[in-house]
Amino acid sequence: MADDLKDGKCRLDKWLWAARFFKTRSLATDAIDGGKVYVDGDRVKPAKEVRVGQVLYIRRKELDMEVTVKALSVTRKGAPEAALLYEETPESAAKRENAAVTKEADHAKRERGAGRPTKRQLRDIKKFTGIAY
């Protein structure tokens, strides 16, 4: 995978884009500038050189990941090939699984300010919970 690099160097924003963490390089750059990406625990700039073995902390929406760089690439390829560029740490995978389980329990909550339930929603709530409104 590292055969597309001439000098063995890769910018952080290009690597994040090539590894498919972000859809565009500008989104990757904005995330780095916004403090959503850390390299070895330090806040960095988009032009920071990435090396194999470094640990990256990436935060996107509800997804927090800690990955180790396994290979370098500046070209965006398919998802199976992009997954070979990094390896998620076991602690990060466990955190994501716990977050997914707790998020599943939030399915029955209504958003605050969503307004009153419609007649159909009230019937569904009554059928599901057995509580009359």
SVG drawing of the C-alpha trace seen along z (x, -y; Angstrom):
<svg xmlns="http://www.w3.org/2000/svg" viewBox="-56 -25 68 30">
<polyline fill="none" stroke="black" stroke-width="0.4" points="0.0,0.0 2.9,-2.3 4.1,-1.9 2.3,-5.1 4.6,-7.2 7.8,-8.5 9.6,-9.6 7.8,-7.8 6.2,-10.9 2.5,-11.6 0.5,-14.6 -2.0,-13.9 -5.0,-15.4 -4.2,-13.3 -3.8,-10.2 -7.1,-10.7 -8.8,-11.2 -7.1,-8.2 -8.0,-6.0 -11.7,-7.1 -12.2,-8.8 -13.4,-11.9 -15.1,-12.3 -12.9,-15.2 -9.5,-16.6 -11.1,-19.9 -13.3,-18.1 -10.2,-16.4 -8.3,-19.7 -11.3,-21.4 -11.4,-18.5 -7.7,-18.8 -7.9,-22.5 -11.0,-22.1 -9.1,-19.9 -10.9,-16.6 -7.7,-14.8 -4.7,-14.2 -1.4,-12.5 0.3,-10.7 -1.8,-12.9 -0.8,-16.2 -2.9,-18.7 -1.3,-19.1 -1.6,-20.9 -2.9,-19.4 0.6,-19.3 2.0,-17.2 3.9,-14.2 2.4,-10.8 4.6,-7.9 3.9,-4.2 3.3,-3.3 1.8,-6.6 -1.4,-6.6 -4.2,-8.9 -7.3,-9.9 -10.2,-10.8 -13.5,-12.3 -16.4,-12.5 -20.0,-13.1 -20.7,-10.3 -17.7,-8.2 -14.5,-8.3 -11.7,-6.1 -8.1,-5.6 -6.1,-4.0 -2.5,-3.0 -1.1,-3.8 0.0,-0.6 0.7,-1.9 0.9,-5.2 -1.0,-6.2 -1.9,-9.5 -4.4,-8.0 -8.0,-7.2 -8.9,-3.6 -11.7,-1.2 -12.8,-0.7 -11.2,2.8 -7.9,1.4 -8.3,-1.7 -8.9,0.5 -5.4,1.9 -3.9,-1.5 -4.8,-1.5 -5.7,0.8 -8.1,-0.2 -6.9,0.2 -8.8,2.8 -9.8,0.2 -11.3,-2.0 -13.3,0.9 -14.7,1.8 -15.7,-1.9 -17.5,-2.0 -19.4,1.2 -20.5,-0.1 -21.6,-3.3 -23.6,-1.4 -25.4,0.7 -26.3,-2.4 -27.5,-4.2 -29.9,-1.4 -31.6,-2.0 -32.4,-5.6 -34.7,-4.5 -37.9,-5.1 -37.1,-8.6 -38.8,-11.6 -36.6,-14.6 -37.3,-17.6 -39.3,-20.2 -40.5,-17.7 -44.1,-18.8 -47.0,-16.8 -47.4,-13.3 -49.8,-12.8 -52.9,-10.7 -51.2,-7.8 -48.1,-8.1 -50.4,-8.2 -52.0,-4.9 -48.6,-3.4 -47.4,-4.5 -50.5,-3.1 -50.2,0.2 -46.5,0.5 -46.6,-0.6 -50.1,0.1 -50.4,-3.4 -53.4,-5.5 -52.9,-9.2"/>
</svg>
